[in-house]
Amino acid sequence: MKSSIYDWMKDGFTMVPNVLFNRFHQLNLSSDEMLLILYLFSQMNQSHSIEEMTKIANQLGWTSNKLFSELNHLMDKNFLSIELVPDKNGKQTDHYSLRPLFEQLDERYYQKTAAKDKQVQTHKAIAKEDDLFKETESLVMTFENEFGRMLTPLELETLNNWISKDNYQPALIKYALKEAVIHQALSLKYIDRILLTWEKKNIRTVNEAQRESERFQQGQQKNIPPKSNNNRYDHFEIPLYDWKSNN
């Protein structure tokens, strides 16, 4: 009877990680050593003891001396070890193990890749902090230009908290400053009211704030009275945090 794919399938398959094929030259493995490792992969689930390993020489077309020479090379390179494995009768017997090879692959490449990814993330975080610093610096300059003076330490702390704690976008803060200028209420307390009003309405971008301003202006033009007085932000009594009392 002819052999069929089904017959071959009954003999099983050998799964080898691609990383081993891609890296075996970097591991300083010779072609014969790689061939022996692949053979050991094929025998991994069959649990052959060292005594049975002599059969490999015949299957590979090697002499016994060459087989054990290659096995010793793999052990010297710390890609192969000998482990005690119980047989069917519970007796401990010596077996070759490729565990050291996988440990080296993990240490050399996977952990290195993880460390590199962590380094990339760290660089991104630093770059983000630098961008945030530049945005804050630009924001301070804009406020000082509008106020016509330098900001006080308490005002600087407020600006920093808007960005770092409240997570307001610098562009949105600048637009809130513009709103304060329009309403002739140039103070950080009033700007804080504007930002909190927008936050209550889930307004987080300049475009959303602009649309809100347009809706309010259209309402005034149609003689629709605002909910409170002429200034739509004055009814929010929002005290600023008293930083001095906690110092």
Buried (B, 14 or more C-beta within 10 A) or exposed (E): EEEEEEEEEEEEEEEEEEBBEEBBEEBEBEEBBBBBBBBBBBBBEEEBEEEEBEEBBEEBEBEEEBBBEBBEBBBEBEBBBEEEBEEEEEEEBEBBBBEBBBEBBEEBBEEEEEEEEEEEEEEEEEEEEEEBEEBBEEBBEBBBEBBEEEBEEEBBBBBBBBBEEEEBBBBBBBBBBBBBEEBEBBEBEBBBBBBBBBBEEEBBEBEBBEEBBEEEEEBEEEEEEEEEEEEBBEEBEEEBEEEEEEE
